[in-house]
Amino acid sequence: MKSIEIEGKTIEEAINKACAELNAAREDLEIEILSNGSSGFLGLVGAKKALIRATLKSPAEKTPSLNMATASSSDSLAEKAQKTLRDILSFLGMEAKIQVKEEPDRLWVSFKGDGSGLLIGRKGQTLEALEYLVNKIVHRGAEDKKKIVVDTENYRARREEALIKLAKRMGEKAKRSGKPVTMNPLNAHDRRIVHLALQNDKALRTHSKGTGLYRKIVISPEKKSA
C-alpha cells in the first residue's frame, strides 16, 4: 500500500498533511510516529519537527475513526466526550477508566490508567493539547459547544490551588509596590482562575494582554481617589 513520511510542527499537523497528500480520511490511514518533536507528543511546537509515516489501509483494515463519537446524534454530549477520549487513549495504547461530571457551564471528563500522569506534560501542556482534540472532535458541527475539560491524576485541582496562591501572592506584591505586576503567559483556562481569585479584592484589578494561546495577566493596584 502507498506510504509516505511527512513532517509537521505537531503530530496533528503532520497527520493532516498526510491526509491531504494521500487524499484520504484519517481513519483510512495507518499512522506510525517516527518523531514526536522536541516538546513532546500531541502538538507541542519545538525545535525538532514531528515526523510520521502514513500508510493507506487496505479495505479490510479500515476501522472507525476517532470522530465516531459524533456519528450518532442521539448520543449526549457526555457520551460523545467519553467515547472520544476513550478512542484517543486507545489510539495511544492506553486503557483507562473515564468519569464524567456535568456542570451548567462545562463538562468535566477525567481519566485514570497506567501512565496517565505522563499525559499531563510540562505545565499541563500535553493535557491541554488532548483537551483541545476532544473539544474539536466532539463539537464539530454541533450547536451545543459547552466547554469540555479533560483531567487526570487530579491535575486540574492541584493546578487551580497553585494558581490561586500565586495570584494572591502577586496581588500582594502589586499592593506593596503600587505598580502593576505581570504574570507569566497562561492559557485561557488558567487566566480565568486568576481573574476569579482576585475579582473580590477591591484594591486590585486584573486584565489580560497580548495575543495568541498564552496571553499574560496584568495585576494592577486600584488608584486611590484624591
KETITI-332131 format. One record per residue (C-alpha): residue number from 0; chain; x negated, z, y negated. Coordinates in steps of 0.001 Angstrom, whole numbers, plus 524288, in hexadecimal, padded with zeros to 5 digits. Example, Ala and Ser with C-alpha at 12.3 -4.5 7.8 and 13.67 -1.06 7.14 Angstrom:
2
[0; A; [7CFF4; 81E78; 81194]];
[1; A; [7CA9A; 81BE4; 80424]];
//
This chain:
226
[0; A; [80000; 80000; 80000]];
[1; A; [7FB93; 7FD8E; 7F1EA]];
[2; A; [7F391; 808AB; 7EC3F]];
[3; A; [7ED71; 80B0A; 7DEDE]];
[4; A; [7E548; 81583; 7D84F]];
[5; A; [7E93C; 818D5; 7CA76]];
[6; A; [7E57E; 822BC; 7BFF7]];
[7; A; [7ED79; 82A32; 7B5FE]];
[8; A; [7EC21; 8358B; 7ACB2]];
[9; A; [7F4BC; 83D0D; 7B61E]];
[10; A; [7F93A; 83B98; 7C439]];
[11; A; [806E2; 83848; 7BF5D]];
[12; A; [801B9; 82DAD; 7B646]];
[13; A; [7F992; 827C4; 7C138]];
[14; A; [80576; 8277D; 7CA2E]];
[15; A; [80DA4; 820FB; 7BF9A]];
[16; A; [80302; 816B9; 7BDC4]];
[17; A; [802AA; 8144B; 7CC63]];
[18; A; [81170; 81289; 7CCB8]];
[19; A; [8107E; 8087C; 7C1D5]];
[20; A; [804DE; 8018F; 7C7E2]];
[21; A; [80B3D; 80088; 7D54E]];
[22; A; [818E9; 7FE86; 7CFBF]];
[23; A; [81DF5; 80961; 7D873]];
[24; A; [82580; 8161A; 7D74C]];
[25; A; [81E66; 8230D; 7D8F0]];
[26; A; [824E1; 82584; 7E617]];
[27; A; [81FC7; 8187F; 7EB4A]];
[28; A; [81194; 81C77; 7E96F]];
[29; A; [80882; 824E3; 7F166]];
[30; A; [80004; 82C46; 7E7A5]];
[31; A; [7F280; 83175; 7EAC1]];
[32; A; [7EC45; 839AA; 7E013]];
[33; A; [7DDD3; 83667; 7DF1B]];
[34; A; [7DAFD; 83E6A; 7D2E1]];
[35; A; [7E377; 84833; 7CB93]];
[36; A; [7DC0B; 846CD; 7BED1]];
[37; A; [7D38E; 85132; 7B894]];
[38; A; [7DEE8; 85A01; 7B464]];
[39; A; [7E5EA; 85A83; 7C16B]];
[40; A; [7F1FF; 85504; 7C7A9]];
[41; A; [7FF4D; 85170; 7C20F]];
[42; A; [7FC01; 84AB1; 7B586]];
[43; A; [7F1D5; 852B4; 7AE6C]];
[44; A; [7E910; 84A36; 7A607]];
[45; A; [7DA72; 84BAF; 7A7A2]];
[46; A; [7CD89; 844A4; 7A64A]];
[47; A; [7CEEB; 83F35; 7B40E]];
[48; A; [7DAA1; 83695; 7B682]];
[49; A; [7E3AE; 8384C; 7C20B]];
[50; A; [7E1F2; 82E1D; 7CCC0]];
[51; A; [7EBA9; 82A8E; 7D762]];
[52; A; [7ECF7; 8209B; 7E241]];
[53; A; [7FAB0; 81AF3; 7E33A]];
[54; A; [7FF2F; 813A1; 7EF4D]];
[55; A; [80C17; 80CAD; 7F13A]];
[56; A; [8139D; 8129F; 7FC89]];
[57; A; [81960; 80A94; 8075B]];
[58; A; [8285E; 80AE1; 807E0]];
[59; A; [827FB; 81493; 81324]];
[60; A; [81F7B; 81DF8; 80B73]];
[61; A; [827EF; 81EAB; 7FF48]];
[62; A; [82DA6; 82C08; 7FC8F]];
[63; A; [8368E; 831A0; 7F1E7]];
[64; A; [82F82; 8338D; 7E4F8]];
[65; A; [82D88; 83FF1; 7DD4C]];
[66; A; [838EA; 83B6C; 7D4FB]];
[67; A; [842B2; 83D26; 7E005]];
[68; A; [84745; 849D7; 7D9A3]];
[69; A; [84E28; 84189; 7CF74]];
[70; A; [85463; 83878; 7D951]];
[71; A; [860C6; 84044; 7DB46]];
[72; A; [868FE; 842A0; 7CF34]];
[73; A; [87057; 84D46; 7D69F]];
[74; A; [86430; 855E3; 7D719]];
[75; A; [8639C; 860A0; 7CCF0]];
[76; A; [8582E; 861A5; 7C389]];
[77; A; [852EB; 86D29; 7CB57]];
[78; A; [85395; 8657D; 7D818]];
[79; A; [84CD8; 859B1; 7D21A]];
[80; A; [84200; 86213; 7CC5B]];
[81; A; [83FF8; 86927; 7D936]];
[82; A; [83F8E; 85C7F; 7E0F9]];
[83; A; [8365A; 85600; 7D753]];
[84; A; [82CBB; 8613B; 7D74A]];
[85; A; [82D0D; 861FD; 7E627]];
[86; A; [82A38; 85362; 7E717]];
[87; A; [81EB3; 85449; 7DDB8]];
[88; A; [818EB; 86011; 7E4BA]];
[89; A; [81AB8; 8592B; 7F1BC]];
[90; A; [813A7; 84D6A; 7EC09]];
[91; A; [80877; 856B7; 7E8D3]];
[92; A; [80897; 85BE3; 7F6C2]];
[93; A; [80E85; 86910; 7F352]];
[94; A; [81A10; 86FEC; 7F96F]];
[95; A; [82012; 879F3; 7F064]];
[96; A; [82BBD; 882C3; 7EECD]];
[97; A; [83365; 87ED7; 7E2A8]];
[98; A; [83CA6; 88751; 7DAC6]];
[99; A; [84580; 88301; 7CFA5]];
[100; A; [84B36; 88B30; 7C49F]];
[101; A; [8542B; 8850A; 7BA8D]];
[102; A; [85564; 88A06; 7ACA1]];
[103; A; [85DC9; 884CB; 7A162]];
[104; A; [8529D; 87D45; 79B0E]];
[105; A; [84944; 87AB9; 7A65A]];
[106; A; [84779; 87A04; 7B501]];
[107; A; [83CA8; 881C5; 7BB8C]];
[108; A; [836CF; 87C2F; 7C807]];
[109; A; [82C41; 88460; 7CE7B]];
[110; A; [8249D; 88180; 7DAC8]];
[111; A; [81B7D; 8890A; 7E3A9]];
[112; A; [812EC; 88401; 7EE9D]];
[113; A; [8050A; 883B3; 7F384]];
[114; A; [7FC65; 87F6F; 7E84E]];
[115; A; [80765; 87F5E; 7DE48]];
[116; A; [7FEC2; 886D5; 7D4C9]];
[117; A; [7F5A0; 87B1D; 7D450]];
[118; A; [8007D; 87342; 7CDE8]];
[119; A; [8003A; 87BF6; 7C1E0]];
[120; A; [7F396; 8762C; 7BCC4]];
[121; A; [7EBE1; 87A07; 7B0C7]];
[122; A; [7F4F8; 880E3; 7A73E]];
[123; A; [80076; 87BB8; 7AF2B]];
[124; A; [7FD7C; 86D6F; 7AC3F]];
[125; A; [7FF8F; 8689E; 7BA2A]];
[126; A; [80C4F; 8702C; 7BB17]];
[127; A; [81086; 86A06; 7AE30]];
[128; A; [80D99; 85C82; 7B3BD]];
[129; A; [81594; 85FA6; 7BFE0]];
[130; A; [820C3; 8647F; 7B75C]];
[131; A; [82020; 857F9; 7AF5E]];
[132; A; [82178; 84FAE; 7BBA8]];
[133; A; [82D23; 8577C; 7C07E]];
[134; A; [8341F; 85635; 7B366]];
[135; A; [83169; 84793; 7B26D]];
[136; A; [8364A; 844D1; 7C040]];
[137; A; [84256; 84D81; 7BFDE]];
[138; A; [846CC; 84984; 7B241]];
[139; A; [844B4; 83AF8; 7B3BC]];
[140; A; [85191; 834C5; 7AFA7]];
[141; A; [8585B; 841FF; 7AECB]];
[142; A; [86064; 846FA; 7A35D]];
[143; A; [85E27; 8555A; 7A62B]];
[144; A; [84FE1; 8577B; 7A2C4]];
[145; A; [84EDF; 86620; 7A3C7]];
[146; A; [840A9; 86A7C; 7A3CA]];
[147; A; [83B1C; 86CD4; 7B15E]];
[148; A; [83057; 87716; 7B1E4]];
[149; A; [8277A; 876BA; 7BDD1]];
[150; A; [8208D; 8834F; 7C19C]];
[151; A; [81803; 888C1; 7CC74]];
[152; A; [81164; 895B3; 7CF43]];
[153; A; [8193B; 89B96; 7C3EE]];
[154; A; [8101E; 89461; 7BA9D]];
[155; A; [81A46; 8923A; 7AFF9]];
[156; A; [81D44; 8A0C7; 7AEA4]];
[157; A; [80EDC; 8A457; 7AE68]];
[158; A; [80C1B; 8999C; 7A485]];
[159; A; [8177D; 89DE2; 79BF2]];
[160; A; [812ED; 8ABFE; 79BE9]];
[161; A; [8052C; 8A7DC; 79818]];
[162; A; [80A2A; 89EDF; 78D46]];
[163; A; [812ED; 8A956; 78780]];
[164; A; [80784; 8B2C8; 786D4]];
[165; A; [7FEE7; 8A849; 780BD]];
[166; A; [8095A; 8A492; 776D0]];
[167; A; [80B02; 8B2A2; 77261]];
[168; A; [7FC5B; 8B48D; 77187]];
[169; A; [7FAD9; 8A847; 76950]];
[170; A; [8065D; 8AC69; 76108]];
[171; A; [7FFF2; 8B964; 75DEF]];
[172; A; [7F384; 8B219; 75A50]];
[173; A; [7FB2A; 8A996; 750C9]];
[174; A; [80140; 8B5AE; 74A98]];
[175; A; [7F427; 8BC90; 748F6]];
[176; A; [7ED21; 8B0CA; 74351]];
[177; A; [7F890; 8ABCB; 73B5A]];
[178; A; [7F4F5; 89E1B; 74006]];
[179; A; [7FAF5; 8949C; 749CF]];
[180; A; [7F5A8; 89502; 757A5]];
[181; A; [7F596; 888CC; 76022]];
[182; A; [7F6D4; 88A07; 76EDF]];
[183; A; [7F09E; 880EE; 778BC]];
[184; A; [7F8B7; 8750B; 77CE7]];
[185; A; [8048D; 87856; 7853F]];
[186; A; [80EBF; 87057; 78C54]];
[187; A; [81CFB; 8709E; 787FE]];
[188; A; [820FD; 87B0B; 791DB]];
[189; A; [8161F; 88452; 78D90]];
[190; A; [8188F; 881D5; 77F18]];
[191; A; [826B1; 885BE; 78100]];
[192; A; [8224A; 892B8; 786E4]];
[193; A; [81998; 8958C; 77B25]];
[194; A; [82424; 89210; 7713E]];
[195; A; [82DF8; 89AE3; 7781E]];
[196; A; [8242F; 8A606; 77939]];
[197; A; [82275; 8A682; 76A6A]];
[198; A; [82FB5; 8A206; 76569]];
[199; A; [8347B; 8AFDD; 76282]];
[200; A; [82850; 8B3D7; 75B18]];
[201; A; [82C80; 8B25E; 74CE2]];
[202; A; [81E73; 8B34F; 74842]];
[203; A; [81AB1; 8A6CA; 74F4A]];
[204; A; [81EEC; 898BD; 7507B]];
[205; A; [81A9C; 88E96; 75A4D]];
[206; A; [81A58; 87FDC; 75A90]];
[207; A; [81451; 8753E; 762FD]];
[208; A; [80AD6; 86B08; 75E06]];
[209; A; [803F2; 85F4C; 763A5]];
[210; A; [8087F; 85487; 76CAE]];
[211; A; [80865; 851E9; 77B1A]];
[212; A; [80B57; 85A15; 78700]];
[213; A; [8034E; 865E4; 782E5]];
[214; A; [80693; 86953; 774E3]];
[215; A; [801D6; 8759D; 76E1C]];
[216; A; [80974; 88121; 768C9]];
[217; A; [8061B; 886C2; 75B86]];
[218; A; [809B0; 8950A; 7593E]];
[219; A; [80AA6; 8983D; 74ACB]];
[220; A; [80D74; 8A4F6; 74391]];
[221; A; [8197D; 8A46F; 73B11]];
[222; A; [81633; 8A461; 72CB2]];
[223; A; [81A54; 8B0BF; 725DD]];
[224; A; [82370; 8AEAA; 71A85]];
[225; A; [81DE6; 8B298; 70D5D]];
//
